[in-house]
Amino acid sequence: MNLSDIQDDKPDVSSRSLPLLQWRAGETPSDAHDWVAEESPVALVYNGLAHTVMMASPQELVAFALGFTLSEGIAASAAEVYDIELVERADGIEARVELASRAFERLKERRRQMAGRTGCGLCGVEQLAEVHRPVAPLPFGQRLSLAALDAALAALPAAQSLSQRTGACHAAAWVRPDGTLAAVCEDVGRHVALDKLIGRRVKEGWMDGAVLVTSRASFEMVQKAAQVGVEILLAVSAPTTLAVQMAQDYGMTLVGFARPGRANIYTHAGRMQRD
């Protein structure tokens, strides 16, 4: 099945107007309404096997399921994803992903290796090795200018409709080399916003450009982007030391504190060009 043919069959219910009591200094409290971001449990189910539950904004969930499947290395490529179906349940949404048998066998083997381990975070050599997932070294084919970054930053606020309405969402954008935005994906979770963008990118076939996120750059963001071949990751906030280390190891250009007219380039600065 052509992934571009798989459409989200769930309407956009990403926010709701709720009643509230509004307080303002020097004024009598008054009844009002406010747009509040929706947050739903989304279960990722692979070939009938429940894998994980993520909290997400209930929009673009097909793109999210595809992006998560690729960014987590569950499928090696989009060719191993045959179909994605969204199923409404009383307690949330199931994203049912049909995988190629080879990808499903890898997933089951990974789950067998993790069985019985204590859930105490990064607590031991085996878990730490799991965090540093092997990723193929990135090529050096992308370039981005400061002018293009400035253009993307200027266009981003107007493209964040859900954030403007609710003030509760992160965004991830695909920036073309000329600084225009091919897409902006929003979610209450920064990782989910990135996964949605990765799914959109794969479905649309975008190759040239960079990822711009409105959050900090954590190691998970770097790893997800590197897993799908993103060479340049731009963040409006700070990176962590582990994110910088991973970006260096993967061959990724990592930019933090992206602001109009300035940017901190932490790794592989050759891809960023002065005007």
C-alpha positions in Angstrom: 0.0 0.0 0.0 1.2 3.5 -0.8 1.7 5.4 2.5 0.6 8.6 0.9 -2.9 7.1 0.4 -3.3 6.4 4.2 -5.4 9.3 5.6 -6.3 10.2 9.1 -9.9 9.1 9.4 -10.4 11.0 12.7 -11.6 14.6 12.7 -9.5 17.3 14.3 -10.7 17.6 17.9 -7.4 18.9 19.2 -9.0 21.5 21.5 -12.3 22.3 23.3 -13.9 25.4 24.7 -14.4 24.9 28.4 -16.1 27.2 31.0 -14.1 28.8 33.8 -14.1 31.4 36.4 -11.8 34.3 35.4 -9.9 36.3 38.0 -8.3 39.7 37.3 -6.7 42.0 39.7 -9.1 44.8 40.7 -12.1 43.2 38.9 -15.0 41.0 40.0 -14.5 37.4 39.1 -16.5 36.5 36.0 -17.7 33.5 34.0 -15.7 32.9 30.8 -14.6 30.2 28.3 -11.1 29.2 27.2 -9.8 26.9 24.5 -8.1 23.9 26.2 -5.9 21.4 24.4 -7.1 17.8 24.2 -4.9 15.0 25.4 -5.7 11.4 24.6 -4.1 8.0 25.2 -2.9 6.5 21.9 -2.0 2.9 21.9 0.5 1.7 19.3 -0.4 -1.8 18.3 1.8 -3.8 15.9 0.3 -6.8 14.1 -2.1 -7.2 17.0 0.6 -6.8 19.6 0.1 -3.9 22.0 3.5 -2.1 22.3 3.1 1.2 24.1 0.7 4.0 25.0 1.5 7.6 24.4 -0.4 10.7 25.4 -1.0 12.9 22.3 -3.2 15.5 20.8 -5.8 13.6 18.8 -4.9 14.9 15.3 -2.5 13.6 12.6 -2.4 10.3 14.4 -1.6 8.3 11.2 1.5 10.5 10.7 2.3 10.1 14.4 2.1 6.3 14.2 4.3 6.2 11.0 6.8 8.7 12.4 7.1 6.8 15.8 7.5 3.5 14.0 10.4 4.8 12.0 12.0 7.1 14.5 12.1 4.3 17.1 13.7 1.9 14.6 10.7 -0.5 14.8 10.6 -0.4 11.0 13.8 0.1 9.1 12.0 2.0 6.3 8.6 3.0 5.2 8.6 -0.1 2.9 8.1 -2.2 6.1 4.9 -0.4 7.1 2.0 -1.9 5.1 -1.0 -0.2 6.7 -2.1 2.1 9.6 -5.7 2.1 11.0 -7.1 4.3 13.7 -9.7 2.7 16.0 -11.8 4.6 18.5 -12.2 3.0 21.9 -14.0 4.2 25.0 -10.7 4.8 26.8 -8.7 6.2 24.0 -7.5 5.5 20.4 -5.6 2.5 19.0 -3.2 3.1 16.1 -3.1 -0.4 14.5 0.1 -0.7 12.4 0.6 -3.6 10.0 4.3 -4.4 9.8 6.3 -6.6 7.5 7.1 -9.9 9.1 10.8 -9.1 9.4 10.1 -5.9 11.2 7.6 -7.6 13.5 10.1 -10.3 14.4 12.7 -7.6 15.3 10.2 -5.9 17.5 9.3 -9.1 19.3 13.0 -9.9 19.9 13.5 -6.4 21.3 10.6 -6.9 23.7 12.0 -10.3 24.8 15.4 -8.7 25.6 13.7 -6.0 27.7 11.5 -8.5 29.6 12.2 -8.7 33.3 14.3 -5.5 33.6 13.5 -3.1 36.4 11.9 0.2 35.4 14.4 2.4 37.2 15.5 4.6 34.3 19.1 4.5 33.1 20.2 2.1 35.8 22.8 -0.2 34.4 25.0 -1.0 31.4 22.4 -2.9 29.5 19.9 0.0 29.7 22.5 2.6 28.9 23.5 0.6 25.8 19.8 0.6 24.8 19.7 4.4 25.0 22.7 4.7 22.6 20.9 3.1 19.7 23.2 2.5 16.8 22.3 4.9 13.9 24.0 5.0 10.5 26.3 8.0 10.1 24.5 10.8 8.4 25.6 12.1 5.0 26.7 15.7 4.5 24.2 16.8 1.8 22.2 19.6 3.4 23.0 23.3 3.9 21.0 26.1 5.6 21.7 29.8 5.8 21.0 32.1 8.6 18.6 34.0 6.4 16.6 30.8 5.8 16.6 30.1 9.5 15.4 33.7 10.2 12.6 33.3 7.6 11.5 30.0 9.2 11.4 31.5 12.7 9.4 34.5 11.4 6.8 32.2 9.8 6.5 29.7 12.6 4.2 31.6 15.1 1.4 32.1 12.6 1.6 28.5 11.6 1.1 27.3 15.2 -2.7 27.6 15.3 -3.2 25.1 18.1 -0.6 26.7 20.3 -2.1 30.2 19.6 -5.5 28.9 20.6 -4.5 26.9 23.7 -1.0 28.0 24.7 -0.3 24.3 25.6 1.5 22.7 22.6 4.9 22.2 21.1 5.6 22.3 17.4 8.0 20.7 14.9 8.4 22.1 11.4 10.1 21.0 8.2 12.1 23.9 6.9 12.9 24.0 3.2 16.4 25.3 2.2 14.9 28.7 1.3 13.4 29.0 4.8 9.7 28.3 3.9 7.8 25.9 6.0 6.6 22.7 4.3 4.6 21.6 7.3 4.1 22.4 11.0 2.9 19.6 13.4 1.7 20.4 16.9 1.1 18.3 19.9 1.0 18.5 23.7 4.1 16.3 23.7 7.3 17.5 22.0 8.4 14.0 21.0 5.0 13.3 19.5 5.1 16.6 17.5 8.4 15.5 16.1 7.1 12.0 15.3 4.1 13.5 13.5 6.5 15.7 11.4 8.6 12.6 10.6 5.5 10.8 9.4 4.4 13.7 7.3 7.9 14.0 5.8 8.0 10.3 4.8 4.4 10.5 3.4 5.2 13.6 1.3 8.7 12.5 0.3 10.5 15.7 1.5 14.3 15.3 1.4 16.0 18.6 1.4 15.7 20.8 4.5 15.9 20.7 8.3 13.8 20.2 11.4 12.9 23.1 13.6 11.4 22.4 17.1 10.0 24.9 19.6 11.3 22.9 22.5 14.7 22.1 23.9 16.8 19.5 22.1 17.0 16.4 24.2 18.9 13.2 23.3 15.6 11.6 22.3 14.9 14.4 19.8 18.4 14.0 18.3 18.1 10.2 18.1 14.7 10.2 16.5 15.8 12.8 13.9 19.0 10.9 13.1 17.2 7.6 12.9 15.3 8.9 9.8 18.2 10.7 8.2 17.7 14.3 9.3 21.0 16.1 9.0 20.1 19.5 10.7 18.1 19.9 13.9 17.2 23.4 15.0 15.8 24.1 18.4 14.6 27.4 19.8 15.7 26.4 23.3 18.7 24.7 24.8 20.3 21.3 24.1 21.5 18.9 26.7 25.1 17.6 26.9 23.9 14.1 25.9 22.1 15.6 22.9 25.3 17.4 21.8 27.3 14.2 22.3 24.9 12.1 20.2 24.6 14.7 17.5 28.4 14.8 17.3 28.6 11.0 17.0 25.8 10.7 14.5 27.2 13.5 12.3 24.2 15.8 12.8 24.3 19.6 12.9 22.6 20.6 16.1 21.6 24.2 16.6 20.2 25.6 19.9 18.8 29.0 21.0 17.7 29.7 17.4 16.6 33.3 17.4 16.2 36.0 14.7 19.7 36.9 13.7 21.6 34.4 15.8 22.0 30.8 16.6 24.4 28.6 18.7 25.8 25.8 16.5 27.0 23.0 18.8 28.1 20.3 16.2 29.1 20.0 12.6 28.8 23.7 11.8 29.8 23.2 8.2 26.2 22.7 7.1 25.2 26.2 8.4 26.1 29.0 6.0 26.5 32.7 6.7 24.6 35.0 4.3 
